[in-house]
Amino acid sequence: MSLVVEELSTGVLVDLVAPRNELDYFDTRSVVLDRKVTAAEAFGTIATRPNVLFDLAFKIRDGISSLFGVQKIGGFSKKVPSEPLRVGDAWDFFVIENVSDEILSLSARDVHLDVLTCVSVKGREVTITSSVVVHNAFGRLYMVPVGIAHKVIVSNGLAYLRKKIALGDTSQP
């Protein structure tokens, strides 16, 4: 996948799935932590958190989407891949597109959407940026509820990360 690098107004560098003017969905959210973490540590802490509502949302997503030929993804496994992470490796339903201490870009593609989630770290600030290109009507319909839910999910995930770091606990189940 060819990524587009953009500098946000905060000075944070992020990867996008396409140039901003070609995106059908773009969202970026940030949190400042008590200490610096790597991008993989931030994403791993968020992705492995216990969250019944998140798990239910994935089940509903899989049930509805599979009727339209979309592969079931089953949600997050609650496991972090073994280090070192490499471009091309899988992290649950994502493919790792870019990885360093400061950036982790994860993609998911199908006939309906191209999705890129980018976790960027600058100092103690962690930013999660999601960019999507839609390919058809089902993709557009799918993104209506997902776009709304995604903002809540990412905000809650970042709040969870801030709390875990403040407590000095980044252990993962």
C-alpha positions as CSV (number, residue, x, y, z in Angstrom):
1,M,0.0,0.0,0.0
2,S,1.2,3.5,-0.8
3,L,0.7,5.8,2.1
4,V,0.4,9.6,2.1
5,V,2.2,11.4,4.9
6,E,0.6,14.6,6.2
7,E,1.6,16.9,9.0
8,L,-1.3,17.9,11.2
9,S,-1.7,21.4,12.5
10,T,-0.3,20.2,15.8
11,G,3.0,19.2,14.0
12,V,2.2,15.4,14.3
13,L,3.1,13.4,11.2
14,V,0.4,10.9,10.2
15,D,-0.1,8.3,7.4
16,L,-3.3,8.5,5.4
17,V,-4.8,6.0,3.0
18,A,-5.0,8.7,0.3
19,P,-4.5,12.5,0.0
20,R,-6.9,14.3,2.3
21,N,-9.0,15.7,-0.5
22,E,-9.7,12.2,-1.8
23,L,-10.9,10.8,1.6
24,D,-14.5,9.9,2.4
25,Y,-13.8,9.8,6.1
26,F,-11.1,11.5,8.2
27,D,-10.9,11.7,12.0
28,T,-8.0,12.5,14.3
29,R,-8.0,12.5,18.1
30,S,-5.2,13.0,20.6
31,V,-4.3,12.6,24.2
32,V,-1.3,13.8,26.3
33,L,0.0,11.1,28.6
34,D,2.0,11.3,31.8
35,R,5.0,9.6,30.0
36,K,6.1,8.8,26.5
37,V,5.0,5.5,25.0
38,T,5.7,3.9,21.6
39,A,3.0,3.8,19.0
40,A,2.7,0.0,19.3
41,E,2.4,0.2,23.1
42,A,-0.4,2.8,22.8
43,F,-2.3,0.7,20.3
44,G,-1.7,-2.5,22.2
45,T,-3.0,-1.1,25.4
46,I,-6.1,0.2,23.7
47,A,-6.8,-3.0,21.6
48,T,-6.3,-5.4,24.5
49,R,-8.7,-3.6,26.9
50,P,-11.7,-5.5,28.1
51,N,-14.8,-3.9,26.5
52,V,-18.1,-5.8,26.2
53,L,-19.8,-3.1,24.1
54,F,-16.9,-3.0,21.7
55,D,-17.0,-6.8,21.3
56,L,-20.8,-6.6,20.8
57,A,-20.4,-3.9,18.2
58,F,-18.0,-6.2,16.2
59,K,-20.5,-9.1,16.4
60,I,-23.3,-6.9,15.0
61,R,-20.9,-5.5,12.4
62,D,-19.9,-9.0,11.3
63,G,-23.5,-10.3,11.2
64,I,-24.8,-7.4,9.0
65,S,-21.7,-7.0,6.8
66,S,-21.4,-10.7,6.1
67,L,-24.8,-10.5,4.3
68,F,-23.1,-8.3,1.8
69,G,-20.0,-10.4,1.2
70,V,-17.8,-8.6,3.7
71,Q,-15.3,-10.9,5.6
72,K,-16.0,-11.3,9.3
73,I,-13.3,-9.8,11.4
74,G,-14.3,-10.9,14.9
75,G,-12.9,-7.9,16.7
76,F,-9.6,-7.7,18.5
77,S,-8.0,-10.9,19.9
78,K,-6.8,-9.1,23.0
79,K,-3.3,-10.2,22.2
80,V,-0.3,-8.1,21.0
81,P,1.8,-9.6,18.2
82,S,5.3,-10.7,19.2
83,E,8.1,-8.2,18.7
84,P,9.6,-7.1,16.4
85,L,6.6,-5.8,14.4
86,R,7.3,-5.7,10.7
87,V,5.6,-4.2,7.7
88,G,3.3,-6.8,6.2
89,D,2.6,-8.6,9.4
90,A,-0.9,-9.0,10.7
91,W,-2.3,-7.5,13.9
92,D,-5.7,-9.1,14.2
93,F,-7.7,-8.0,11.1
94,F,-5.2,-5.2,10.2
95,V,-2.0,-5.4,8.1
96,I,1.0,-3.4,9.4
97,E,1.9,-0.8,6.8
98,N,4.4,1.3,8.7
99,V,6.0,0.7,12.1
100,S,8.5,2.6,14.3
101,D,8.5,3.9,17.9
102,E,6.7,7.0,16.7
103,I,4.2,5.6,14.2
104,L,2.1,2.5,13.7
105,S,-0.1,2.4,10.6
106,L,-2.6,-0.4,10.1
107,S,-4.7,-1.1,7.1
108,A,-7.8,-3.1,6.2
109,R,-9.1,-3.4,2.7
110,D,-12.0,-5.0,0.9
111,V,-14.2,-4.3,-2.1
112,H,-16.1,-1.7,-0.2
113,L,-13.5,0.3,1.7
114,D,-9.8,1.0,2.2
115,V,-9.1,1.9,5.8
116,L,-5.9,3.1,7.5
117,T,-5.6,3.7,11.2
118,C,-2.4,5.5,12.1
119,V,-1.1,5.8,15.7
120,S,1.4,8.6,16.0
121,V,3.5,9.6,19.0
122,K,5.2,13.0,19.4
123,G,6.7,13.4,22.9
124,R,3.9,12.5,25.3
125,E,1.1,13.1,22.8
126,V,-0.6,10.1,21.2
127,T,-2.7,10.7,18.1
128,I,-5.0,8.2,16.4
129,T,-5.9,9.2,12.8
130,S,-8.3,7.2,10.7
131,S,-8.7,7.7,7.0
132,V,-11.1,5.8,4.7
133,V,-11.7,5.7,0.9
134,V,-15.1,4.3,0.0
135,H,-15.5,2.2,-3.2
136,N,-19.3,1.7,-3.5
137,A,-22.8,2.3,-2.1
138,F,-22.5,-0.4,0.6
139,G,-19.3,1.2,1.8
140,R,-21.0,4.6,2.0
141,L,-23.9,3.1,3.9
142,Y,-21.6,1.2,6.2
143,M,-19.6,4.3,7.1
144,V,-22.7,6.2,8.3
145,P,-23.0,4.4,11.7
146,V,-19.3,3.3,11.8
147,G,-18.1,6.9,11.3
148,I,-20.2,8.0,14.3
149,A,-19.3,5.1,16.5
150,H,-15.6,5.3,15.6
151,K,-15.2,8.7,17.1
152,V,-16.7,7.5,20.4
153,I,-14.6,4.3,20.4
154,V,-11.3,6.1,19.7
155,S,-12.1,8.8,22.3
156,N,-12.9,6.1,24.9
157,G,-9.8,4.2,23.9
158,L,-7.6,7.2,24.4
159,A,-9.2,8.0,27.7
160,Y,-8.5,4.4,28.8
161,L,-4.9,4.7,27.6
162,R,-4.4,7.9,29.6
163,K,-5.8,6.3,32.7
164,K,-3.7,3.2,32.4
165,I,-0.5,5.2,31.9
166,A,-1.4,7.5,34.8
167,L,-1.8,4.4,37.0
168,G,1.5,3.1,35.8
169,D,-0.2,0.0,34.4
170,T,0.4,-1.0,30.7
171,S,0.1,-4.7,31.3
172,Q,-2.0,-6.4,28.7
173,P,-4.3,-9.4,29.3
